[in-house]
Each structure stands twice: as C-alpha cells, then as structure tokens.
Amino acid sequence: MKVSDILRVKGSTLYTAPPEQPLAQAVQTMAEFDIGSLVVMNHGELVGMLTFREVIASLVKSGGAVGTSTVRTVMDDAPLTCTPETEIDEVRRMMLGRHARYMPVLNGRTLMGVISFYDVAKAVVDSQDFENRMLKAYIRDWPVEEEGAAEPKL
C-alpha cells in the first residue's frame, strides 16, 4: 500500500498558513477546523509544519501566552515529507523514528496533501481487516474431503 492510496480515500482538503501569520490566528484555524497541523507555505513552497506540539512548546516557553509570535518562530522548519509513491511501511518507520504525527506529501515541489499517524494506522487496520475477511471466506469455502479419502493407502 502506498501513500497515494491513503490520499485517494482521505480527500484533498489542505490547511495552510504563511510563515508571517500571527500564531494566534493559526491556532484559531486549527481549533475551528479541529485539525492538528497546518502546512506552512511561502510563495507556493513548503517551508515548515505547525502542529499542536510546536504550539504547546511555545505556550510553555512564553508562560501560556501566544503574544505576538508568528508561525515562523514556532514552526518545524525541517518536517519529514514523503511522496505519493512512498510505501506505508516506510512512512510508519519514518513517523515512529521522529515521533511525527503529521507528514506532508510532496510530488516534486507540489503539495499533494498531509497524512497523519491516524490515517496510516487506519489504512493498516482496514487492510488487515480485508485480508482477514478474505482468509475466512477462503477457509469457509475449503472443499470438504470424503471420510477416509485423505488417508494414504499402503
């Protein structure tokens, strides 16, 4: 299974923010749309990722106030990325290795979407459920042998 399979099911809604945007406005967008990340774009190019992890770290550092911070001062400016052709197993390894919950998907320099750890876990579970159903159906349709026919003759 590839990242493109997840994006096909997930859809193409993208939430972005420019690096100069006030952090308070970005947090408002994240709360309004119930999302955990914003892709930070500058002149059509990915320049970072803002997740609730960076927001919380910023709040702790500033004593609980967003203040006049901008997205640029808080964002992860070197986020993990993948392509639509990346295998899901590789994405899982990458996300686990960096404790990343969100990963932008790039086709060259074009942003195709964002996948979350939840999206990856759901795809794996759905795939395993499908395989289990197929195996159970196969076992149910197993031909029944006549009694004694399976015994070797000496």
C-alpha positions as CSV (number, residue, x, y, z in Angstrom):
1,M,0.0,0.0,0.0
2,K,1.2,3.5,-0.9
3,V,0.6,7.0,0.4
4,S,-1.4,7.7,-2.7
5,D,-4.0,5.1,-1.6
6,I,-4.5,7.0,1.7
7,L,-4.8,10.4,-0.1
8,R,-7.4,8.9,-2.5
9,V,-9.6,7.9,0.4
10,K,-8.9,10.9,2.6
11,G,-9.6,13.6,0.0
12,S,-7.7,16.7,-0.9
13,T,-8.6,19.3,1.7
14,L,-5.5,21.2,2.8
15,Y,-5.0,23.7,5.6
16,T,-2.0,26.0,5.2
17,A,-0.6,29.1,6.8
18,P,2.0,31.7,5.7
19,P,5.1,32.0,7.9
20,E,4.3,35.6,8.7
21,Q,0.8,34.8,10.0
22,P,0.3,35.5,13.7
23,L,0.4,32.3,15.8
24,A,-2.9,33.3,17.4
25,Q,-4.6,33.2,14.0
26,A,-3.1,29.9,13.1
27,V,-4.2,28.4,16.4
28,Q,-7.7,29.7,15.8
29,T,-7.8,28.0,12.4
30,M,-6.6,24.7,14.0
31,A,-9.3,24.9,16.6
32,E,-12.1,26.0,14.2
33,F,-11.4,23.1,11.8
34,D,-10.4,20.6,14.5
35,I,-7.1,19.8,12.9
36,G,-3.7,19.1,14.5
37,S,-1.5,20.7,11.9
38,L,-1.0,23.4,9.3
39,V,1.4,23.2,6.4
40,V,3.4,26.4,6.3
41,M,3.7,27.6,2.7
42,N,5.7,30.6,1.3
43,H,5.3,31.5,-2.4
44,G,3.9,28.1,-3.2
45,E,6.7,26.2,-1.5
46,L,6.6,24.1,1.7
47,V,8.7,25.9,4.4
48,G,7.5,24.2,7.5
49,M,4.9,22.5,9.6
50,L,3.0,23.8,12.5
51,T,1.5,21.2,14.8
52,F,-0.1,21.3,18.2
53,R,3.3,20.0,19.6
54,E,5.0,23.2,18.5
55,V,2.1,25.4,19.7
56,I,2.2,23.8,23.2
57,A,6.0,24.1,23.4
58,S,5.7,27.8,22.5
59,L,3.0,28.3,25.1
60,V,5.1,26.7,27.8
61,K,8.1,28.9,26.8
62,S,6.1,32.1,26.9
63,G,4.2,31.4,30.2
64,G,0.9,30.4,28.5
65,A,0.5,33.4,26.2
66,V,0.6,33.4,22.4
67,G,1.6,37.0,22.3
68,T,2.9,38.4,19.1
69,S,4.6,35.3,17.9
70,T,4.4,34.4,14.3
71,V,4.1,30.9,12.7
72,R,7.7,31.2,11.5
73,T,9.1,31.5,15.0
74,V,7.3,28.4,16.2
75,M,7.1,26.0,13.2
76,D,9.2,22.9,12.5
77,D,11.2,24.2,9.5
78,A,12.5,20.7,8.6
79,P,9.4,18.5,8.6
80,L,9.5,14.9,7.4
81,T,8.0,14.5,3.9
82,C,7.1,11.7,1.7
83,T,5.8,11.2,-1.9
84,P,2.6,9.6,-3.1
85,E,4.7,6.6,-4.1
86,T,6.2,6.0,-0.6
87,E,5.2,2.7,0.9
88,I,3.1,2.8,4.1
89,D,5.6,0.6,5.9
90,E,8.3,3.2,5.2
91,V,6.0,6.0,6.4
92,R,5.4,4.2,9.6
93,R,9.1,3.8,10.2
94,M,9.8,7.4,9.5
95,M,7.0,8.7,11.7
96,L,7.9,6.5,14.6
97,G,11.6,7.4,14.3
98,R,10.9,11.1,14.6
99,H,7.8,10.9,16.7
100,A,6.0,12.7,13.9
101,R,2.2,12.7,13.9
102,Y,1.8,14.6,10.5
103,M,3.7,14.3,7.2
104,P,3.3,16.5,4.1
105,V,3.1,14.6,0.9
106,L,5.1,16.2,-2.0
107,N,5.1,15.3,-5.6
108,G,8.3,17.2,-6.6
109,R,7.7,20.6,-5.1
110,T,3.9,20.3,-5.3
111,L,2.0,19.7,-2.0
112,M,-0.4,16.8,-2.5
113,G,-1.8,16.5,1.0
114,V,-0.9,15.7,4.6
115,I,-1.2,12.3,6.2
116,S,-1.4,11.7,9.9
117,F,-0.4,8.9,12.0
118,Y,-4.1,8.2,12.5
119,D,-4.5,7.9,8.6
120,V,-1.6,5.4,8.5
121,A,-3.0,3.3,11.4
122,K,-6.5,3.3,9.9
123,A,-5.1,2.2,6.5
124,V,-3.2,-0.6,8.1
125,V,-6.2,-1.8,10.2
126,D,-8.5,-1.6,7.1
127,S,-6.0,-3.6,5.1
128,Q,-5.7,-6.3,7.8
129,D,-9.5,-6.5,8.2
130,F,-9.8,-7.0,4.4
131,E,-7.2,-9.7,4.5
132,N,-8.8,-11.4,7.4
133,R,-12.2,-11.4,5.7
134,M,-10.7,-12.9,2.5
135,L,-8.9,-15.6,4.5
136,K,-12.1,-16.5,6.4
137,A,-14.0,-16.7,3.2
138,Y,-11.4,-18.9,1.7
139,I,-11.4,-21.2,4.7
140,R,-15.2,-21.3,4.7
141,D,-15.2,-22.4,1.0
142,W,-12.5,-25.0,1.6
143,P,-13.6,-28.3,-0.1
144,V,-14.7,-31.0,2.3
145,E,-13.0,-34.3,1.6
146,E,-14.8,-37.5,1.9
147,E,-14.1,-39.5,5.1
148,G,-11.2,-41.8,4.6
149,A,-10.2,-40.3,1.3
150,A,-7.4,-38.3,2.9
151,E,-5.8,-41.4,4.4
152,P,-2.8,-42.7,2.4
153,K,-3.2,-46.2,1.1
154,L,-0.4,-48.6,1.9
